[in-house]
């Protein structure tokens, strides 16, 4: 078990509204998070992010200095839902 990171499962939705994702699970091991992902309903899409614990991970725009996202975050996409519109 690596206590420097947490594995977080997010539901992702195809909407024009932000935020279009929300967390539903937090795990200390990737293997446990994958087990849970595989048991989730297949009518949604999910992301698995590895987030550092007790450490900031902001990404600042190089020119204007504004906070614009997360830096060096590992993530995986799990696209179960078919996008039919």
Secondary structure, DSSP 8 states (H G I E B T S, - for coil): --TTEEEEEEEE---SSS--EEEEEEES-HHHHHHHHHHS-TTSEEEEEEEESSS--EEE-TTT--EEEESS-EEEEEE-S----
